[in-house]
Amino acid sequence: MATKPRKAPRKPPGRGSRLTPKQARFAQEYLIDMNGAQAAIRSGYSAKTAKEIAARLLTNVNVSSALEKARASLAARTEITQERVLKELARMGFSDVRSIFTPDGGLRSPTEMNDEEAAAIQSVKVITRRVPGNEKHVEQVHEIKMADKLGALTQIGRHLGMFTDKSEVDVKGAMNVNFAPDESNF
């Protein structure tokens, strides 16, 4: 009786393991839009199982290490760091509209504003028009759109862990829970 040759057992990847070409492509694609399923599809994986494959790849030690290195490299090249982003959010979130005006109520020139004041302004629209009833005179109207303070403060709060977007459920003793509606509460 002839025996079938045994396949060598698959060795788990070690520390020095490299990515397969598909894994490397997935890592590159993932960095584009941080969408795992789309990155898997663009990397040549099946669209039908893209979500599962993406979840598996994102927990793969080698892939997550490659993503971490790529993010660090990108941050170094662009000089965009968590600290810098948080600082910019703070500029917007803690801005005070009064600081961009002169004591007599006029809008200060952008060249006279400091970095915090300028960062708080999303846009300025200047409208020049003739004064009604006095066609020789012209007036300027400034429409100022300030940065989204609430959005900036929300992002800062999330970064600091002040808000949670998920519910925590205590499941101790869940086996004894009665799911039937209690009519005494109606």
Long-range contacts (C-beta under 8 A, 24 or more apart in sequence): 13-61, 13-62, 17-62, 18-62, 19-62, 19-63, 19-66, 23-57, 23-60, 23-62, 23-63, 23-66, 24-66, 26-54, 26-57, 26-63, 27-63, 27-66, 27-67, 27-70, 28-70, 30-54, 30-58, 30-67, 31-67, 31-70, 31-71, 31-74, 82-159, 86-156, 86-159, 88-119, 89-152, 89-153, 89-155, 89-156, 89-159, 90-152, 90-156, 91-115, 91-116, 91-119, 91-120, 92-119, 92-120, 92-147, 92-148, 92-149, 92-151, 92-152, 93-149, 93-152, 93-153, 93-156, 95-119, 95-120, 95-146, 95-147, 95-149, 96-120, 97-144, 97-146, 100-144, 107-142, 107-144, 119-147, 120-146, 120-147, 121-145, 121-146, 121-147, 122-146, 122-147, 122-148
